Amino acid sequence: MKRVLGKLSAARVAKLVKRGRYCDGGGLWLQVSKWDSKAWVFRWERDGRERMMGLGATGTVTLANARERARRCRLMVLDGVDPIEQRTAERSQRRVEAAKSATFQECAEQYIASHRAGWRNAKHVEQWTSTLRRFAFPVFGYMPVNAIDTTLVMRVLEPIWREMPETGSRVRGRIESVLDWARVRGFCAGDNPARWRGHLSQLLPPRRKVRATRHHPALAYSEVPGLMAELRERQGTAARALEFLILTGARTSEALGATWAEVDTEARLWTVPASRTKACREHRVPLSTGAIRALGAPGRSKAPLFAVGRTAILEIMRAMRPGYVPHGFRSSFRDWAAELTNFPREVCEAALGHAVGDAVERAYRRGDLFDKRRRLMDAWASFCSKPASPSAAVVAFEQRSGQK
């Protein structure tokens, strides 16, 4: 007997209200239940037993859609596959894939949360979050990490690589780190589309060649004594903070974050904890008489040395020497030490908290050259205390230091 298909019509499906099943042919039935509920079902036999599978309600699945679904079911039956078991297996697979899937933003947030304890300060966490939120999330934050490719990464980087190369480089590195984390967690596989060497290096110019690095503008060391004389005439905590920063060669964040618990005035010592240094290691700073005088009267152990913000000392610099910034005095100090003193390079670098030598050399050098650095900082304070000709400064210092 020839199988008849397409017995029903869309108009008849809409009019049927009597409870029962109505055959369309090829195993497709319309089932009308109470309250005029209508749904499609596919019926077939397996091992002499009736099997039925729902194909969706008529309000969602049209007659044409139902016929196509029934056709696919007939092909499965023909191949010996149970449509219900096949659908169950496909749903299970989708659940497994969903469990292994995560968006880039979800991975980034988890990466930051898991690494937060290892980062030095809250500012680092904020920089990670803000740069990814500003540049990466709008492009592919909502997308699964396994869908992110080189084209998408380039859409993030190209607009900022030439205008803000430093920022672009950091964003690229952060995207790479997040995708590496996602790969280890099993959310994606294959090569990292944000890697630099042998990949993005072929598409983008090296950061250092995009634009010359702009260093902090530094006042010539010969002008520092005159500025210090003006600074000592100024009243207020911000002026003393800037004076202390210049005399210690410290970074602005180190000086403004310092507390009295870190200072031993009798030993003339300021110990910056590892958590607040760029090198992540404790840094002992010898204090000259001038630096101690800038501190004023000691306060409570947890009280800051200078209860001012970065903006306050920036405003003083703008007023006294427009165009220069406090951080530039580290360069002023380093130039002075190189040109007007005979102190070895490693002593001068150690005074700035820089790592000296390679890893092997540092492993064998256990000391921090503190006594030599104390003489260096005392000489710097002496130089800053009064204007003097460069030649006089050299002669006076060489006689005092006695270093060859």
C-alpha positions as CSV (number, residue, x, y, z in Angstrom):
1,M,0.0,0.0,0.0
2,K,1.3,3.4,-1.0
3,R,2.1,5.7,2.0
4,V,0.1,9.0,1.8
5,L,1.8,12.2,3.0
6,G,0.4,15.7,3.6
7,K,-3.1,14.8,4.6
8,L,-3.5,17.9,6.8
9,S,-3.6,21.5,5.8
10,A,-2.7,24.6,7.8
11,A,-6.3,25.7,7.7
12,R,-7.6,22.4,9.1
13,V,-5.0,22.4,11.8
14,A,-6.2,25.8,12.9
15,K,-9.9,24.7,13.0
16,L,-9.5,21.3,14.8
17,V,-10.7,21.4,18.4
18,K,-11.9,17.9,19.1
19,R,-9.6,15.9,21.3
20,G,-7.8,13.1,19.4
21,R,-5.0,12.4,17.0
22,Y,-5.1,13.4,13.4
23,C,-2.7,11.8,10.9
24,D,-0.7,13.8,8.4
25,G,1.2,10.7,7.1
26,G,4.7,9.4,7.4
27,G,4.4,9.0,11.1
28,L,3.5,12.7,11.8
29,W,0.4,13.2,13.9
30,L,-1.4,16.2,15.3
31,Q,-2.5,15.6,18.9
32,V,-5.3,17.8,20.2
33,S,-5.7,17.7,24.0
34,K,-8.1,19.4,26.3
35,W,-8.3,23.2,26.4
36,D,-7.6,23.2,22.7
37,S,-3.9,22.4,23.3
38,K,-2.3,21.2,20.0
39,A,1.1,19.5,19.5
40,W,2.9,17.5,16.9
41,V,4.1,14.0,17.6
42,F,6.1,11.5,15.6
43,R,5.0,7.8,15.8
44,W,6.9,4.7,14.8
45,E,7.4,1.2,15.9
46,R,10.5,-0.4,17.4
47,D,10.7,-4.2,18.1
48,G,6.9,-4.4,17.7
49,R,6.3,-1.6,20.3
50,E,4.8,1.8,19.6
51,R,7.2,4.8,20.2
52,M,6.1,8.4,20.2
53,M,8.2,11.6,20.3
54,G,6.9,15.2,20.7
55,L,8.0,17.6,18.0
56,G,6.6,20.8,19.5
57,A,3.4,22.8,19.9
58,T,1.6,24.2,16.9
59,G,2.0,27.7,18.2
60,T,5.7,27.3,17.8
61,V,6.2,24.6,15.2
62,T,4.3,25.2,11.9
63,L,2.9,22.4,9.8
64,A,5.9,22.7,7.4
65,N,8.4,22.6,10.2
66,A,6.7,19.6,11.7
67,R,6.9,17.7,8.4
68,E,10.6,18.5,8.1
69,R,11.2,17.2,11.6
70,A,9.2,14.1,10.9
71,R,11.2,13.5,7.7
72,R,14.5,13.6,9.7
73,C,13.0,11.2,12.2
74,R,12.1,8.8,9.4
75,L,15.7,8.8,8.1
76,M,17.0,8.0,11.6
77,V,14.5,5.1,11.9
78,L,15.6,3.9,8.5
79,D,19.2,3.9,9.7
80,G,18.3,2.0,12.9
81,V,18.6,5.0,15.2
82,D,16.0,5.7,17.8
83,P,15.0,9.4,17.5
84,I,14.3,9.8,21.2
85,E,17.7,8.3,22.2
86,Q,19.4,10.5,19.6
87,R,17.7,13.7,20.9
88,T,18.7,12.7,24.5
89,A,22.3,12.2,23.4
90,E,22.4,15.5,21.6
91,R,21.0,17.4,24.6
92,S,23.5,15.7,26.9
93,Q,26.3,16.8,24.5
94,R,25.1,20.4,24.5
95,R,25.1,20.4,28.3
96,V,28.6,19.1,28.4
97,E,29.7,21.7,25.9
98,A,27.9,24.4,27.8
99,A,29.7,23.3,31.0
100,K,33.0,23.6,29.1
101,S,32.1,27.0,27.6
102,A,32.8,30.4,29.1
103,T,32.8,33.9,27.7
104,F,35.9,36.0,27.6
105,Q,34.6,38.3,30.2
106,E,33.8,35.4,32.6
107,C,37.3,34.0,32.1
108,A,38.9,37.5,32.6
109,E,37.0,38.0,35.9
110,Q,38.0,34.5,37.1
111,Y,41.6,35.1,36.1
112,I,41.7,38.4,38.0
113,A,40.1,36.9,41.0
114,S,42.5,33.9,41.1
115,H,45.6,36.1,40.7
116,R,44.5,39.1,42.9
117,A,46.4,37.7,46.0
118,G,49.7,37.6,44.0
119,W,49.5,41.2,42.8
120,R,51.1,43.9,44.8
121,N,48.3,46.4,45.2
122,A,44.7,47.3,44.4
123,K,45.9,49.7,41.6
124,H,47.2,46.7,39.6
125,V,43.8,45.0,39.9
126,E,42.0,48.1,38.8
127,Q,44.3,48.6,35.8
128,W,43.7,45.0,34.6
129,T,39.9,45.4,35.0
130,S,39.7,48.9,33.5
131,T,41.8,48.2,30.4
132,L,39.9,45.0,29.5
133,R,36.5,46.6,30.2
134,R,37.4,49.6,28.0
135,F,39.1,47.9,25.1
136,A,38.4,44.1,25.0
137,F,35.0,43.5,26.5
138,P,33.1,45.7,23.9
139,V,34.6,43.6,21.1
140,F,34.4,40.0,22.4
141,G,33.6,40.1,26.1
142,Y,30.3,38.4,25.5
143,M,31.7,35.7,23.2
144,P,32.9,32.2,24.1
145,V,36.7,32.1,24.4
146,N,36.9,29.3,21.9
147,A,35.4,31.6,19.3
148,I,38.1,34.3,19.7
149,D,40.5,34.4,16.8
150,T,43.3,36.7,15.5
151,T,40.8,38.9,13.6
152,L,38.9,39.7,16.8
153,V,42.1,40.4,18.7
154,M,43.3,42.7,16.0
155,R,40.0,44.6,16.1
156,V,40.9,45.4,19.7
157,L,44.5,46.3,19.2
158,E,44.7,48.1,15.9
159,P,42.8,51.3,17.0
160,I,45.1,51.8,20.0
161,W,48.5,50.3,18.9
162,R,49.7,53.5,17.2
163,E,48.1,56.1,19.4
164,M,48.7,54.4,22.7
165,P,51.5,51.8,22.1
166,E,52.2,51.2,25.8
167,T,48.5,50.6,26.6
168,G,48.1,48.5,23.5
169,S,51.0,46.3,24.5
170,R,49.6,45.8,28.0
171,V,46.1,45.0,26.7
172,R,47.6,42.4,24.3
173,G,49.5,40.8,27.1
174,R,46.4,40.7,29.3
175,I,44.3,39.1,26.6
176,E,47.0,36.5,26.0
177,S,47.1,35.7,29.8
178,V,43.4,35.3,30.0
179,L,43.3,33.0,26.9
180,D,46.2,31.0,28.3
181,W,44.2,30.5,31.5
182,A,41.1,29.5,29.6
183,R,43.0,26.9,27.6
184,V,44.4,25.3,30.7
185,R,40.9,25.2,32.2
186,G,39.7,23.5,29.1
187,F,37.5,26.3,27.8
188,C,39.4,26.5,24.5
189,A,42.2,24.8,22.6
190,G,44.8,25.5,20.1
191,D,47.3,28.3,19.7
192,N,46.7,31.6,21.5
193,P,45.6,34.2,19.0
194,A,47.0,37.0,21.2
195,R,50.5,35.7,21.3
196,W,53.2,38.0,20.1
197,R,56.3,36.1,18.9
198,G,55.8,34.6,15.5
199,H,52.2,35.7,15.3
200,L,51.0,39.2,16.1
201,S,54.6,40.4,15.6
202,Q,54.0,39.8,11.9
203,L,50.9,42.0,11.9
204,L,51.9,44.9,14.2
205,P,55.1,46.9,14.5
206,P,57.1,46.5,17.7
207,R,55.9,48.9,20.4
208,R,59.3,50.6,20.8
209,K,59.3,51.5,17.1
210,V,55.8,53.0,17.0
211,R,56.8,56.0,19.0
212,A,59.8,56.9,21.1
213,T,59.3,56.2,24.7
214,R,58.5,59.4,26.6
215,H,60.4,59.6,29.8
216,H,59.4,61.7,32.7
217,P,60.7,65.3,32.2
218,A,63.6,65.7,34.6
219,L,65.1,69.0,35.9
220,A,68.8,69.3,35.2
221,Y,70.7,68.4,38.3
222,S,72.5,71.8,38.3
223,E,69.1,73.5,38.8
224,V,68.1,71.3,41.8
225,P,69.9,73.3,44.5
226,G,68.1,76.5,43.4
227,L,64.7,74.7,43.4
228,M,65.4,73.2,46.9
229,A,66.2,76.7,48.2
230,E,62.8,77.9,46.9
231,L,61.1,74.8,48.2
232,R,62.4,75.3,51.8
233,E,60.8,78.7,51.8
234,R,57.4,77.1,51.1
235,Q,55.1,76.1,54.0
236,G,52.9,73.0,54.1
237,T,53.0,69.3,54.1
238,A,53.1,69.0,50.3
239,A,56.3,71.0,50.2
240,R,57.9,68.8,52.8
241,A,56.8,65.7,51.0
242,L,58.4,66.9,47.7
243,E,61.6,67.8,49.6
244,F,61.8,64.4,51.2
245,L,61.1,62.7,47.8
246,I,64.0,64.6,46.2
247,L,66.5,63.9,49.1
248,T,65.7,60.2,49.2
249,G,65.4,59.5,45.4
250,A,62.2,57.6,46.2
251,R,59.3,57.0,43.9
252,T,56.3,59.2,44.5
253,S,54.0,56.3,45.5
254,E,56.7,55.0,48.0
255,A,57.0,58.4,49.7
256,L,53.3,59.2,49.8
257,G,52.4,55.7,51.1
258,A,55.1,55.7,53.8
259,T,54.1,55.5,57.5
260,W,56.0,56.4,60.7
261,A,56.3,52.6,61.5
262,E,58.7,52.4,58.5
263,V,61.1,55.1,59.9
264,D,63.8,54.8,62.5
265,T,65.0,58.4,63.1
266,E,67.8,57.4,65.5
267,A,69.3,55.0,62.9
268,R,68.4,57.5,60.1
269,L,66.7,54.7,58.2
270,W,63.5,54.3,56.2
271,T,62.5,50.8,55.3
272,V,60.1,50.5,52.4
273,P,58.3,47.1,52.6
274,A,58.4,44.8,49.6
275,S,54.6,45.2,49.1
276,R,55.2,48.9,48.1
277,T,58.2,48.6,45.9
278,K,58.3,48.1,42.2
279,A,60.9,45.4,42.5
280,C,58.7,43.6,45.1
281,R,61.6,43.4,47.6
282,E,62.3,45.4,50.8
283,H,64.3,48.6,50.2
284,R,66.3,50.3,52.9
285,V,66.8,54.0,52.4
286,P,69.4,55.9,54.4
287,L,68.1,59.3,55.6
288,S,70.2,62.4,55.5
289,T,69.8,65.2,58.0
290,G,67.8,67.2,55.5
291,A,65.5,64.3,54.8
292,I,64.8,63.8,58.6
293,R,64.2,67.5,59.0
294,A,61.6,67.4,56.2
295,L,59.7,64.7,58.2
296,G,59.0,67.0,61.1
297,A,57.8,65.6,64.4
298,P,57.1,61.9,64.6
299,G,53.5,60.7,64.6
300,R,51.7,57.5,65.4
301,S,53.1,54.3,63.9
302,K,50.3,53.9,61.4
303,A,50.1,57.6,60.5
304,P,51.4,58.6,57.1
305,L,54.6,60.6,56.9
306,F,52.8,63.1,54.7
307,A,49.0,63.2,54.6
308,V,48.8,64.6,51.1
309,G,48.0,63.2,47.7
310,R,49.9,63.0,44.5
311,T,48.0,66.0,43.1
312,A,49.3,68.3,45.8
313,I,52.9,67.8,45.0
314,L,52.2,67.9,41.3
315,E,50.6,71.4,41.8
316,I,53.8,72.6,43.6
317,M,55.9,71.4,40.7
318,R,53.6,73.1,38.2
319,A,53.9,76.3,40.2
320,M,57.7,76.2,40.7
321,R,58.9,74.5,37.5
322,P,56.1,74.1,34.8
323,G,56.6,71.0,32.6
324,Y,58.4,68.9,35.2
325,V,57.1,66.1,37.4
326,P,58.3,64.8,40.8
327,H,59.4,61.4,39.4
328,G,61.9,63.2,37.2
329,F,64.1,64.0,40.2
330,R,65.2,60.3,40.2
331,S,66.8,61.0,36.8
332,S,68.3,64.3,38.2
333,F,69.9,62.4,41.0
334,R,71.2,59.7,38.7
335,D,72.7,62.2,36.3
336,W,74.4,64.0,39.2
337,A,75.8,60.8,40.7
338,A,77.2,59.8,37.3
339,E,78.7,63.1,36.4
340,L,79.8,64.7,39.7
341,T,80.7,61.7,41.9
342,N,83.0,58.7,41.8
343,F,80.5,56.3,43.4
344,P,80.3,53.0,41.5
345,R,77.3,52.4,39.2
346,E,75.9,49.6,41.4
347,V,75.8,51.9,44.4
348,C,73.9,54.6,42.4
349,E,71.5,52.0,41.0
350,A,70.9,50.4,44.4
351,A,70.1,53.9,45.8
352,L,67.2,54.1,43.3
353,G,65.9,50.6,44.3
354,H,67.0,49.1,40.9
355,A,68.1,45.5,40.6
356,V,71.9,45.4,40.0
357,G,73.5,42.8,37.8
358,D,72.1,39.6,36.4
359,A,70.3,36.8,38.4
360,V,73.6,35.0,39.2
361,E,75.3,38.1,40.4
362,R,72.4,39.1,42.6
363,A,72.3,35.6,44.1
364,Y,75.9,36.0,45.3
365,R,75.6,39.6,46.4
366,R,73.6,39.3,49.7
367,G,74.2,42.9,50.9
368,D,72.5,46.1,49.8
369,L,75.6,48.4,49.8
370,F,73.9,50.3,52.6
371,D,76.9,52.1,54.1
372,K,78.1,53.3,50.7
373,R,74.6,54.4,49.8
374,R,74.4,56.4,53.1
375,R,77.5,58.3,52.0
376,L,76.0,58.8,48.6
377,M,72.7,60.2,49.9
378,D,74.5,62.5,52.4
379,A,76.5,63.9,49.5
380,W,73.3,64.4,47.5
381,A,71.7,66.2,50.4
382,S,74.8,68.4,50.7
383,F,74.7,69.2,47.0
384,C,71.0,70.1,47.2
385,S,71.5,72.3,50.3
386,K,73.2,75.2,48.5
387,P,73.9,76.3,45.0
388,A,77.4,75.5,44.0
389,S,79.5,75.4,40.9
390,P,79.8,71.9,39.3
391,S,83.6,72.0,39.6
392,A,83.5,72.8,43.3
393,A,81.0,70.0,43.8
394,V,83.3,67.5,42.1
395,V,86.4,68.5,44.0
396,A,84.7,68.6,47.4
397,F,83.0,65.3,46.9
398,E,86.1,63.5,45.7
399,Q,88.1,64.6,48.7
400,R,85.3,63.4,51.0
401,S,84.5,60.1,49.3
402,G,88.1,58.9,48.7
403,Q,86.7,56.4,46.2
404,K,88.6,55.5,43.0
